[in-house]
């Protein structure tokens, strides 16, 4: 007696088809599971056996072999319980094999046969449709998430007996799912609440327009965090493709909740400075996405940058360059997308008042130690570095009308449209992603502009990477003004956004 049931497992944010095979033969009574299995998958043997027993089905005293293929891919997760149970029932003749054809099963079983939700159902269903799956059998708690894939036919069940009944006579009742209710949302953040800091707001708009990474340096209370928390409100809405990709990441982490729509807002992630390297990059015993992936297509805000562990910060180098992160652990290797806008803020020194020597209590040695917490290679990957000056009383109490996030977002969206049209035949869509090999094509400089940048390169002792960062920012500034070519004024403004490097990181003697 042999049976085969289709299921799937996660590999990053994509799913891999898996076959749950069962063979029941005459021999010494045994229940063996093979197929390169993690510990929680091996434990499925006892969960399935007990669940079947409590549903009134006794396994025969025969040799039972369960194989999860392909055998060269490590299986992890608890979603194999249901397909193994169904495969056993087909092999025993309780369920006709024909009723399981072109159906994909996933779900965890508890000991009395109830179906429990699993992580990553959205990518499983999305990729399952592409692989030819006609219908998906999932736990009732995963039903809303599964049906976010519009092309998929999904049925949700509360228990194993409900699944058996459906497979026998096709009788199906839509499960009643207890909703958590809509959470009361706080008043949305808006740029109109920010008084003063015109230079900082201009830099934030440019960062959003070209998806440029940005670092703000300034004393406490200058408005760095306030502006950072509002930057995601001026980014254009997610495209349909971006919505699905971001939702898949959150599904893998089990963060979709009972949402009945794909995620529509750009992520804004602000991890505490005590975060571990695994928390930022991802990983763990069973590899999960970290903050750099949860911020995909959105903003990753690192407040108090110098308080983060230096080794943790250096992890950002690869995703900032490649816009994805490769995680290799003993259990396997996974690649997660991590294309985000890095936004960071820091005080100018430990006491917060450098370079005002009348107030600053720091010694040159402590200043050097403080600045060395942020390495030059990491700074080279940040396009815009600006100083946040203290806000005056007049600026703080002015009654004038500040621009709203909606007004700024319209300008940013128009700039994004220009870039999308320009790079429509490329594999990137923003000025910040222009490869170094294509700089001459997309950031061409005239003779006058070339001479100006040559002087800047020598005076500021730029690296090749920081030179290209200036050109990319200048390209964005030109796009914001609707200019076809990069002008001297664009270059001068872009250079201003790199000029604090010498002041804070170039020496303190």
C-alpha positions in Angstrom: 0.0 0.0 0.0 1.6 3.2 -1.2 0.5 6.8 -1.4 1.9 10.2 -2.2 0.7 13.6 -1.1 2.0 17.0 -2.2 3.1 19.7 0.2 5.9 22.3 0.3 8.6 23.8 2.5 10.2 27.3 2.8 13.5 28.2 1.3 13.9 31.9 2.1 10.8 33.6 0.8 10.1 31.0 -1.8 8.7 27.5 -1.4 10.0 24.1 -2.6 7.6 21.3 -3.6 7.9 18.3 -1.3 6.3 14.9 -1.7 5.1 13.0 1.4 5.3 9.3 0.5 4.0 6.5 2.7 4.5 2.8 2.2 2.7 0.3 4.5 4.0 -3.3 4.1 4.1 -6.6 6.0 7.0 -6.9 8.4 8.1 -6.1 11.9 5.9 -3.3 13.3 7.7 0.0 12.9 7.1 3.6 12.0 10.2 5.1 10.3 10.6 8.6 8.8 13.3 9.4 6.4 14.3 12.3 4.1 16.9 14.5 5.9 14.6 15.7 8.7 15.0 18.3 11.4 14.0 17.3 14.9 10.5 18.9 14.8 9.7 17.0 11.6 10.8 13.7 13.2 8.5 14.4 16.1 5.6 14.5 13.6 5.5 10.7 13.9 4.2 10.9 17.5 1.9 13.8 16.8 0.3 12.2 13.8 0.0 8.7 15.4 -1.7 10.2 18.5 -3.9 12.6 16.5 -5.2 9.7 14.4 -5.8 7.6 17.5 -7.8 10.4 19.1 -9.8 10.7 15.9 -10.7 7.0 16.1 -8.2 5.6 13.6 -5.6 3.0 14.8 -2.5 2.4 12.7 -2.0 -1.3 11.9 0.9 -3.3 13.3 2.8 -3.2 10.1 6.0 -1.7 8.8 5.2 2.0 8.0 7.8 4.1 6.1 7.3 7.8 5.5 9.7 9.6 3.1 9.8 13.3 2.5 11.5 13.9 -0.8 13.7 15.4 -2.3 16.0 13.7 0.2 18.9 16.1 -0.3 17.0 19.1 1.1 16.7 19.5 4.9 13.1 19.6 6.0 12.1 21.8 8.9 8.9 23.3 10.3 5.7 21.7 11.5 3.6 22.0 8.4 4.3 18.4 7.4 1.9 16.9 10.0 -1.2 17.2 7.9 0.3 15.8 4.6 1.8 12.9 6.5 -1.5 12.1 8.2 -3.4 12.3 4.9 -0.8 10.2 3.1 -1.2 7.5 5.8 -5.0 7.6 5.5 -4.8 7.2 1.7 -2.4 4.2 2.1 -4.8 2.6 4.6 -7.8 3.1 2.3 -9.7 5.6 4.5 -9.4 8.3 1.8 -9.6 7.7 -2.0 -6.2 8.6 -3.7 -8.1 10.4 -6.5 -9.5 13.0 -4.1 -5.9 14.2 -3.2 -4.7 14.7 -6.8 -3.6 18.3 -7.5 -4.2 19.3 -3.9 -1.4 20.7 -1.7 -1.6 20.2 2.1 0.1 22.0 4.9 -0.6 22.3 8.7 0.4 21.3 12.1 -1.6 18.8 14.2 -2.0 18.8 18.0 -2.7 15.5 19.8 -6.5 15.6 19.5 -6.4 16.2 15.8 -6.9 20.0 15.7 -5.1 21.9 13.0 -2.7 24.7 14.1 -1.5 27.5 11.9 2.0 27.5 10.3 4.4 30.2 9.1 5.0 31.1 5.5 1.7 30.0 4.0 1.6 33.0 1.6 4.8 32.1 -0.3 3.7 28.4 -0.2 0.4 29.2 -1.9 1.8 31.8 -4.3 4.6 29.5 -5.5 2.3 26.5 -5.4 0.0 28.1 -8.0 3.0 28.7 -10.3 4.0 25.0 -9.8 0.6 23.8 -10.9 -1.3 23.4 -7.7 -5.0 23.5 -8.2 -6.2 23.6 -4.5 -4.7 24.2 -1.1 -5.8 22.6 2.2 -4.6 24.8 5.1 -5.5 25.4 8.8 -8.4 27.7 9.3 -6.2 30.3 11.0 -4.1 30.6 7.8 -7.2 30.9 5.5 -7.2 34.7 5.2 -3.5 34.9 4.5 -3.7 32.1 1.9 -6.5 33.8 0.0 -4.4 36.9 -0.6 -3.2 34.9 -3.7 -6.2 35.7 -5.9 -5.6 32.8 -8.4 -5.6 30.2 -5.7 -8.4 28.0 -4.5 -8.0 27.5 -0.8 -10.0 25.6 1.8 -9.4 26.0 5.5 -10.2 23.5 8.2 -10.2 23.4 12.0 -9.5 19.7 12.5 -8.3 16.5 10.8 -11.8 14.9 10.8 -13.1 17.9 8.9 -10.4 17.3 6.2 -11.2 13.6 6.0 -14.9 14.4 5.6 -14.2 16.9 2.8 -11.9 14.5 0.9 -14.5 11.7 1.1 -17.6 13.5 0.1 -16.5 17.1 -1.0 -18.7 18.6 1.8 -17.3 21.9 2.9 -18.4 24.6 5.2 -16.6 27.9 5.5 -14.9 27.8 8.9 -15.7 30.4 11.5 -12.6 32.3 12.3 -12.4 34.4 15.5 -11.1 37.9 14.5 -8.8 39.9 16.7 -10.6 43.1 15.8 -9.0 46.1 14.3 -6.5 47.8 16.5 -7.0 51.4 17.2 -4.4 53.3 15.2 -2.5 56.3 16.6 -2.8 59.6 14.7 -0.5 59.3 11.6 2.8 61.0 11.6 3.2 64.0 9.3 6.0 66.3 8.2 3.8 69.3 8.9 4.5 68.7 12.6 8.2 69.5 12.1 9.2 73.1 12.7 12.5 74.4 11.5 15.3 72.1 10.2 14.7 73.2 6.5 18.1 71.8 5.5 17.4 68.5 7.2 14.0 68.2 5.6 15.4 68.9 2.2 18.0 66.2 2.7 15.3 63.7 3.8 13.3 64.6 0.6 16.3 63.9 -1.6 17.0 60.6 0.2 13.4 59.5 -0.4 13.4 60.7 -4.0 16.4 58.6 -4.9 16.3 55.9 -2.1 19.6 57.2 -0.8 21.0 56.1 2.6 21.3 59.0 5.0 23.1 59.7 8.3 22.2 62.6 10.6 24.6 63.9 13.2 23.5 66.4 15.8 22.9 67.2 19.5 20.0 65.6 21.4 16.7 67.3 20.7 17.6 68.6 17.3 14.7 66.7 15.6 16.7 63.7 14.1 14.3 61.0 15.3 11.2 63.1 14.6 12.2 63.5 10.9 13.3 59.9 10.7 10.0 58.5 11.9 8.2 60.5 9.2 10.4 59.7 6.2 8.4 56.6 5.3 5.3 58.9 5.0 6.8 60.7 2.0 7.7 57.5 0.1 5.4 56.5 -2.8 3.0 53.6 -2.2 4.2 50.0 -2.7 3.6 48.5 -6.2 1.6 45.3 -6.4 4.8 43.3 -6.9 6.4 45.0 -3.8 3.3 44.4 -1.7 3.6 40.6 -2.4 7.3 40.5 -1.8 7.1 42.3 1.5 4.1 40.3 2.6 6.0 37.0 1.9 8.8 38.1 4.3 6.3 39.0 7.0 4.5 35.7 6.4 7.7 33.7 6.9 8.1 35.5 10.2 4.5 34.9 11.2 3.8 38.6 11.3 0.8 38.8 8.9 -1.7 38.2 11.8 -5.3 38.0 10.5 -4.8 40.6 7.8 -7.2 40.1 4.8 -5.0 42.2 2.5 -1.4 42.3 1.5 0.8 44.8 3.4 0.2 48.2 1.8 2.4 50.5 3.8 6.2 50.6 3.4 7.9 49.0 6.3 9.6 51.2 9.0 11.8 49.2 11.2 13.6 50.8 14.2 15.5 48.1 16.2 17.0 48.9 19.6 20.7 49.4 19.7 21.1 46.2 21.8 20.0 44.0 18.9 22.2 41.0 18.1 23.9 40.3 14.8 21.4 37.5 14.2 18.5 39.8 15.0 19.7 42.4 12.4 20.9 40.1 9.7 18.7 37.1 10.3 19.5 33.5 11.2 19.0 31.4 14.3 18.6 27.7 14.7 16.0 27.7 11.9 17.0 30.6 9.6 14.5 33.5 9.8 14.6 37.0 8.2 16.2 39.7 10.3 15.6 43.5 10.5 17.4 44.1 7.2 14.9 41.9 5.4 11.8 43.1 7.4 12.7 46.6 6.2 12.7 45.5 2.5 11.2 48.1 0.2 11.0 50.4 3.2 13.1 52.2 5.9 15.6 50.8 8.4 16.2 53.4 11.1 19.2 53.0 13.4 18.8 55.5 16.2 22.0 56.3 18.2 24.1 54.6 15.6 27.3 54.6 17.8 25.6 52.6 20.5 25.2 49.6 18.2 27.9 46.9 18.4 30.5 47.6 15.8 30.5 44.0 14.7 26.7 44.2 14.3 27.0 47.4 12.2 29.6 45.9 9.8 27.0 43.3 8.9 25.2 46.0 6.9 28.0 46.3 4.3 26.8 43.4 2.1 23.1 44.1 2.0 23.8 47.8 1.4 25.8 46.9 -1.7 23.9 43.8 -3.0 20.4 44.6 -1.7 20.1 41.0 -0.4 21.7 39.0 2.3 23.1 35.5 2.2 22.9 33.5 5.4 24.8 30.3 5.8 24.4 28.1 8.9 24.9 24.5 9.8 21.3 23.8 8.8 21.6 25.3 5.3 21.9 28.4 3.2 19.2 31.0 2.5 19.1 34.3 0.6 16.6 37.0 1.7 15.9 40.3 -0.1 17.1 43.4 1.8 16.7 46.4 -0.4 16.0 49.2 2.1 16.7 52.8 2.7 19.1 53.0 5.7 18.4 56.0 7.9 20.8 56.5 10.9 21.2 59.2 13.5 23.9 59.8 16.1 25.1 62.4 18.6 28.3 64.3 17.7 30.0 62.9 20.8 29.4 61.2 24.1 28.2 64.4 25.8 26.4 65.6 22.7 27.9 69.1 22.2 31.0 68.6 19.9 32.3 70.7 18.1 31.2 73.5 20.6 34.3 73.3 22.8 32.6 75.7 25.3 30.1 73.0 26.2 31.8 69.8 25.0 33.5 67.9 27.9 35.1 65.2 25.7 38.8 64.7 25.3 40.4 64.2 21.9 41.0 60.6 22.8 37.4 59.9 23.7 36.2 61.8 20.6 38.5 59.6 18.4 37.2 56.4 20.1 33.6 57.6 19.7 33.9 58.4 15.9 35.8 55.1 15.3 32.6 53.2 16.2 31.5 53.9 12.7 33.9 52.6 10.1 34.9 54.4 7.0 33.7 51.5 4.7 30.2 51.8 6.3 30.3 55.6 5.9 31.2 55.2 2.2 28.0 53.2 1.7 25.9 56.2 3.1 25.0 58.6 0.3 23.9 61.6 2.4 25.6 62.7 5.7 24.1 65.9 7.2 24.4 67.9 10.4 21.3 68.5 12.4 21.8 72.0 14.0 20.0 72.9 17.2 16.6 74.4 16.7 16.1 78.0 17.8 13.2 79.2 20.0 11.8 81.2 17.0 11.9 78.2 14.7 10.3 76.0 17.4 7.4 78.4 18.1 6.7 79.7 14.7 3.1 79.5 13.6 3.7 79.2 9.9 2.3 76.4 7.8 4.8 73.6 7.2 4.6 71.3 4.2 2.6 68.2 4.7 3.8 64.7 4.0 1.3 64.4 1.2 2.7 67.5 -0.6 6.3 66.2 -0.3 5.2 62.7 -1.3 3.8 64.0 -4.6 7.2 65.5 -5.5 9.0 62.3 -4.5 6.6 60.2 -6.5 7.1 62.4 -9.6 10.9 61.9 -9.2 10.4 58.1 -8.9 8.4 58.1 -12.1 11.3 59.8 -13.9 13.7 57.1 -12.7 11.3 54.3 -13.6 11.1 55.5 -17.1 14.8 56.0 -17.4 15.6 52.5 -16.0 12.7 50.7 -17.6 15.1 48.3 -19.4 17.4 47.8 -16.4 17.2 45.6 -13.3 17.2 48.6 -11.0 14.8 51.5 -10.6 16.4 54.2 -8.5 19.4 56.5 -8.8 21.0 55.1 -5.7 21.3 51.7 -7.4 23.2 52.8 -10.5 26.1 50.4 -11.0 29.6 52.0 -11.1 30.1 50.6 -14.6 27.1 52.6 -15.8 27.9 56.0 -14.2 29.1 57.6 -17.4 25.9 56.6 -19.1 23.4 57.8 -16.5 25.5 60.5 -14.7 27.4 62.1 -17.5 29.3 65.3 -16.6 30.2 68.1 -19.0 33.7 69.5 -19.1 32.9 72.2 -16.5 31.3 69.7 -14.1 34.2 67.3 -14.7 36.8 69.9 -13.6 34.7 70.8 -10.6 34.5 67.2 -9.4 38.2 66.7 -10.0 38.9 69.5 -7.6 36.4 68.1 -5.1 37.9 64.6 -5.3 41.4 65.9 -4.5 40.4 68.3 -1.7 38.0 65.9 0.1 40.3 62.9 -0.6 37.2 60.9 -1.7 37.2 57.2 -2.3 35.8 55.8 -5.6 32.7 54.7 -3.8 32.0 58.1 -2.1 32.7 59.9 -5.5 30.0 57.8 -7.1 27.7 58.4 -4.2 28.0 62.2 -4.9 27.1 61.7 -8.6 24.1 59.6 -7.8 22.8 62.2 -5.3 23.4 64.9 -7.9 21.4 62.9 -10.5 18.5 62.8 -8.0 18.7 66.5 -7.4 18.6 67.2 -11.1 15.6 64.8 -11.5 13.8 66.7 -8.8 14.2 69.9 -10.9 13.3 68.1 -14.1 16.8 68.7 -15.5 18.1 66.3 -18.1 21.8 66.8 -17.4 23.6 67.2 -14.0 24.4 70.8 -13.4 27.1 72.5 -11.3 24.5 73.5 -8.7 23.4 69.9 -8.4 27.0 68.8 -7.8 27.6 71.6 -5.2 24.5 70.6 -3.2 25.4 66.9 -3.4 28.9 67.7 -2.1 27.3 69.6 0.8 25.7 66.3 1.9 29.2 64.7 2.2 31.0 67.7 3.8 30.6 66.7 7.5 32.9 63.7 7.0 36.0 65.7 7.7 34.4 67.6 10.6 33.4 64.6 12.5 35.3 61.6 11.1 38.5 63.2 9.7 40.3 64.0 12.8 39.8 66.0 16.1 43.2 67.5 16.7 
